[in-house]
Amino acid sequence: MSHVYCPECGFQNPETANYCAKCGTLLARDEGGGDTTMQFSPAEAGELQGSVTLDEVGAGRAALVVRSGGGRTGETFYPEGDQTTIGRSPDCGIFLDDVTVSRRHAVVTQREGTFQIEDLGSLNGTFLNRRRIDSGQLNDGDELQIGKYRLSFLAG
């Protein structure tokens, strides 16, 4: 059985689905016969390594890279100073303008070379590696979900 992956959250849906069962996004179909997305296995991914280098996202310093959500895929944020707030307020260090994100949603704290994430009482919660958390340590490659945004943490 074939599957269709949601362009917003990445959920695997049956080929016959019109909307994502997880987030409700319309699953677009390519009716024009043009280019189609091809599926590949993790074993084939080795051929793609090196196509993007850490230098491009600032190796040597911590970064949060948007993986999906809000049409901002690939956008990179660098936590600055001891604390960097994340939220819908333009006053936040990392501004994510969407109603699924609280005005002051979470804060990234840097102490002695380690990074922590702490939820600031947000309505939709903060997820670290798909688990809802109040706070947790960020490690290289961890996935954060804040509202509809999925971000990867790169330790640098």
C-alpha positions in Angstrom: 0.0 0.0 0.0 1.3 3.4 -1.0 1.5 6.4 1.4 1.3 10.1 1.2 3.4 12.2 3.6 1.9 15.4 5.0 3.9 18.5 3.8 3.3 20.3 7.1 3.9 17.7 9.8 5.4 14.7 7.9 2.8 12.2 9.1 2.4 9.1 6.9 -1.2 8.9 5.6 -2.9 6.3 3.4 -2.7 7.1 -0.4 -6.5 7.6 -0.5 -6.5 10.3 2.2 -7.3 13.9 1.2 -6.4 15.5 4.5 -3.7 14.6 7.1 -5.1 12.5 9.9 -2.7 14.2 12.4 -2.9 17.9 11.6 -5.7 18.3 9.1 -3.5 19.8 6.3 -4.8 19.3 2.7 -2.7 16.6 1.0 -1.9 18.1 -2.4 -1.8 15.8 -5.4 0.4 16.2 -8.4 -2.2 15.9 -11.2 -0.1 17.6 -13.8 2.2 14.7 -14.6 5.3 16.8 -13.8 8.1 16.1 -11.4 7.2 13.9 -8.5 8.8 13.3 -5.2 10.6 10.1 -5.0 10.9 7.9 -1.9 14.3 6.7 -0.7 15.4 4.5 2.2 17.8 5.6 5.0 20.4 3.3 3.4 20.3 5.4 0.3 20.7 8.7 2.3 24.4 8.0 2.5 24.8 9.2 -1.0 23.3 12.6 0.0 25.7 13.2 2.9 27.9 16.2 2.4 25.3 18.1 0.2 24.8 20.5 3.1 27.7 21.3 5.4 27.6 22.5 9.0 29.6 25.5 7.8 26.5 26.7 6.0 24.6 26.9 9.3 27.5 28.2 11.3 29.5 25.3 12.7 31.1 26.2 15.9 28.0 27.8 17.4 24.7 26.4 18.5 21.8 26.7 16.1 18.1 25.9 15.8 17.0 25.0 12.2 13.4 25.0 11.2 12.6 21.5 9.7 8.9 22.2 9.0 6.1 24.6 9.7 5.0 28.1 8.7 6.8 27.9 5.3 10.1 28.7 7.0 11.9 25.4 6.4 15.7 25.8 6.5 15.6 29.1 8.4 18.3 29.1 11.1 18.3 30.8 14.5 21.3 31.2 16.8 20.7 31.4 20.5 22.4 34.6 21.8 23.6 35.3 25.4 22.5 33.4 28.5 18.8 33.3 27.5 16.9 33.3 24.2 13.2 33.5 24.3 11.0 31.8 21.7 7.5 33.0 20.9 5.0 34.9 18.9 5.9 38.2 20.3 8.3 40.3 18.1 10.2 41.0 21.3 11.4 37.4 21.5 14.9 36.4 20.3 13.3 33.7 18.1 10.1 35.1 16.6 7.7 32.4 15.4 4.6 34.2 14.1 1.8 31.7 14.3 -1.3 31.3 16.5 -0.1 27.9 17.6 2.9 29.6 19.4 2.3 31.4 22.7 3.6 35.0 22.9 6.4 33.9 25.3 6.4 30.1 24.6 9.8 28.8 25.7 13.3 29.9 26.6 16.7 28.4 25.7 19.3 28.9 28.4 23.0 28.4 28.0 25.0 27.5 31.1 28.6 26.2 31.2 28.5 25.1 27.6 25.2 23.2 27.8 21.8 24.3 26.5 18.4 23.8 28.3 14.9 24.4 27.0 12.1 25.4 29.3 8.4 25.8 28.5 7.0 29.1 29.8 3.5 27.9 30.5 2.5 27.8 26.8 -1.0 26.6 25.8 0.2 24.0 23.2 3.3 22.9 25.1 6.9 22.4 24.2 8.0 19.0 22.8 11.6 17.6 23.0 12.0 14.5 20.8 8.2 14.2 20.6 7.7 14.2 24.4 6.0 17.1 26.1 8.4 18.7 28.6 8.5 21.4 31.2 12.3 21.6 30.8 15.1 19.5 29.4 18.7 19.5 28.1 19.3 20.0 24.4 21.7 17.7 22.7 23.0 17.8 19.2 20.3 16.5 16.8 17.4 16.9 19.2 14.0 17.8 17.7 12.0 20.6 19.2 8.3 21.2 18.4 6.9 24.6 19.3 3.4 25.1 18.0 3.4 23.8 14.4 7.1 24.4 14.0 9.6 21.5 14.2 13.2 22.6 14.7 16.5 20.7 15.0 19.1 21.7 17.5 22.7 21.7 16.3 25.2 22.0 19.2 27.9 23.5 16.9 
